[in-house]
Amino acid sequence: MTRLAHERYCDEIAYQVGELRSVVTSGADLSRSVPTTPDWTLEQLVRHLGGALRWAALMVRDGAEKETPEEDVPGFDGPEARGDAAALDAWLAESGDLAVGALRDAGPDARVWSWAGIENAGFWARRMTHEVTVHRADATLAAGLPYEVAPEVAADAVDEWLEIVEWAQRTLPDDEVHGLRGPLRTIHLHATDTAPEVNAERSGMGVPPPEGWGRLIRLDEKGVSWSRGHEQATVTLRGPLTWVLLAFYRRIPLDDPRIEVLGERAVFEHWLERASFG
């Protein structure tokens, strides 16, 4: 499966951090609970994300051969003052700069530990792109602000999730994903806004296919597999790609008016319960 270019990931991290900073400085209540991550307030979510960026930046910069403990990451916890939007914004900006700078300097092939066995900086560029993209949705929706994702980024975020599910299936014998094994069922993801596919030969820029963007997930006795394209399925999730992404990541409910679930809804609900991540 093709991915975005390394520089495209770096650019997107910088962009997404900038967009998240605008939420922090929008006047939103930082103590507000985030509906999609109810254990966190808006400030706690931002601190989590900034800490993750600093953690990844340090490992990439050091070429870590094993996981770096959080307590070894300078500034991991964020500013001492709580409820200070200006301080939180400055810290988040620095966190983003550290991550993007480390990833650009390293390049995609630099050796770095990762939990998924893909031991290079390219893994972290992709992972941090989608970590920020989805958590920005958490923060933005909590603040009641508009949200949108570039189609090629949304498409790659779905692909990354599917690849992580496959990794869990191969690697983690006790993971809930094994509960998806059973009789043949299929899930079709269909974007209705003619979203582009990702074409690596064009440096990560999208190339619109005739039928738009689609993914087909197959669940059977062997587990989970998936492919690109369109096909009649047991259940279909359809809508603009931004909202298909957010439903797929369990960030909006399946009865959200911006999406449709056609067919056996229980099959998709079962997928969301078992194919969990983050």
N, C-alpha and C positions, 0 to 999 in steps of 0.2 A: 504494500500500500504506500502511495506517495504521501509526502508530508510537505509542509511549508519550508521555505528556505530558512536557514539559521538566522540570517539578518532580519527576515520578516518576523520571526518570533521575537527577536530582541526589540524591534520597533514596536511590536504589539504590546509587549510588557510595559514599555515606556508610555505608550498611549493609554493603556488600561489603568496604570497607576495615576496618570494625570486625570483621567475621568473620575477615579475614586477620590482623589484629592478634592475635586469639585463638590463631591457629596459631603466630605468632611467639613468643608468651609461654607456649605450652603445654608447654615443655620439650623440644620436638622438636629434634633435632640440626640446627643451621643449616648444617653442612658436608655434610649428606647430599645425594647426587645426586638430582635430581628425575627420575623415570623418563620422564615425558612431555616433558620438556625436558632431555635428558641432558647437554647442554653446560653446564648451570647447577647449582649447589648451591641449596639452599633459600634461603640468604641472598642469593645472586646474583639469583635470581628476584625476591625482594622488593625488592632495590635497583633492578632493571630497572623494576618496576612503579611504585615511588615516584618514580623519575626521570621516567617517562612522564607521571605525574600532574602533576608540577611543570612539565614542558615544555608540556603542554597548557594548564595554568593561566596560565602566562606569556603564551602566544600569545593566549589569550582576553582576558586583562586588558589587553594592549597593542593588541588589534585588529590582530594581525600581518598584513601584506600579503604576506609570504613566510615560508618556513620559518625558524624560529629555531634557530641552532646549539646543540647540547647544551651546549657549553662556556659559553654565555651564560646558562644557567639556574642561578640561585643554589641551592646545595645539591643539585645534580642527582645526584652520586655517592653521597650518603648519609653517614652518620657515619664518621669516620676509623677508629674502633676496629672491628675485625673480631670476629665471634663474640659481640658484646655484644647480647643480646636486648632489654634495656631501652632501649638507645640506638637500636637499629633500630626498635623499636616506637614510640618518641617521634617519630622522623623520619618514619615511615610515617603516623602520625596527622596530623602537620603537612602532609604531602604531600596527604593526602585533604582536609583542611580548605581548603588553598589551591585545589585543583581545584573543590571544591563551591562555595566562596565566589565564585570568579571566574565560574563558570557561572551561579549564581543572580543575581549582580549584572548580568551581561551580558544575560540572557534569550536565547531561542532564535534570534532574528533578527539579533543583532549580527554585523557582518561580520568574519570571521576566515579566514585562509588555511587550506586543507586539501589534502592530497595527492589527494583524490578529486574535486576540483572543486566540492564542496558547501561554499561559503565562508560558513559561519555557525557560531555557537556551538552551535547545535542538533546539528550533525554531531559536535562534540567531546563533547557530553553523552552521546550515544548510543554513540560509539566507546569512550569511557572506561568507560562502564557495562559493556560486554561485554569490554573488556580486563581489567578487574578480576574480573569474574565467572568467566572461563575460567582466568585465572592463579590465582585462588583455588582452583579445582579442582586445578590442578597442585600447589599447595602442600598442600592438604588431603589429597589422596590420597597424596602422598609421606609425609605425617606419620601416615597410617593413621587419619584422623579421618573422621567422617561428613560427607557433602556433599549439599546440596539447593539447588535454585534455584526461585524463584517462577515459576509456569507462564508468566505473561505476559512475564517477562524472558527465560526460555528460548526462548519462541516468537519473540520479537523478535531474539534473538541468531542464530537460524537464518535469519530473514529478512534480517538485515544481511549475513550471510555470502553468501547468495545474491545480494544486490544488489551486493556487492563483486566476486563472480565475473562478474556481468554487466558491471560497470564495467571490469574487466580485459579482458574480451572485446571491448568497444568501443574501449578506449584503448591497450592494450599489445599490439602486433602480435606480439611474441616470447614472450608469456606461455604457460605450459604449458596453460592452459585451452583453447587452440585445438586441442590434441590430443584433445579430447572430441568434435569434429565427426565425423560418420559416419552410419551407418544409424540409424534410429529406435530408441532405447531409452528407457525411463522408470524413474524411481526414485521410490518412494512412501515418505514418512516418516509414520509413524502412531503417535501417542501413545495408550497403552492406559489412561491414568488420567484420561480426560475433561478434558483441560487446556483452559482457556479461550482463545478468540481474543482479539485486541486490538481494542478499540473506542474510537477517538479521541473520539467524542462523549460518552463517559463518563469522560473525563479519565484515560484509560489503564487503567481497571479492566477486568477480563476479563468477557466475556459467554459462558457456555458454549453452544456450538452442539450440535445434536442428535447429531452423530456424533463429537464430540470434535475434536481438533486433527489436521490433516493437511496435507502439502505434496506436490505432484507436480512432479518435475523432468523436463523433456523434453530429451533429447540427440538432435540430428539433424544434417543437413548444414549447417544455419545456425548451429549452436552450442547454447548453453544458454538455456532459457527455463523459467519455473516459474509455478505457480498454487497457490491454496489449495484444499483439498478432498481427496477420496478417490477413487481409481480403481485398477482392476487394473493392475499394472505389471510390468515386466521383473524388478524386484527390489524388495522391501519391507524397510525397517528399522523394526522395531516394538518398543515397550517404553515404560516411563514416560518422560515428556518430558525429565526431567533427564538420563537416560542416553542417550536418542536424541540430545540435544544434544551430550553428551560423545563419543559415537561419531562424530557428524557432524564434530566438531572434532578427531578423531583423538586423543582423550584416553583412551579405553578401547578395547581390542581388539574385533574383531567377534565373537569367541567368548566375550565376557563373558556370564555367565548371566543378567544383567538385561535383555538385549536379544535379539532374534531377527532373523536375516537370512533371508528367504524368497525363493526364486527364484534368479536368476543372480547369485550373489555376486560373480563377477568384474567385473560391470558396476559395482557399488558400489565395489569395490576400485580400479577404474580411475578413478572419480570422485575418490576420496580422494587418489590419486596426482597428479591433474592440477588439481583445484580446491583448490590449497593457498593458505594465507594465514597470515602470522605465524609 
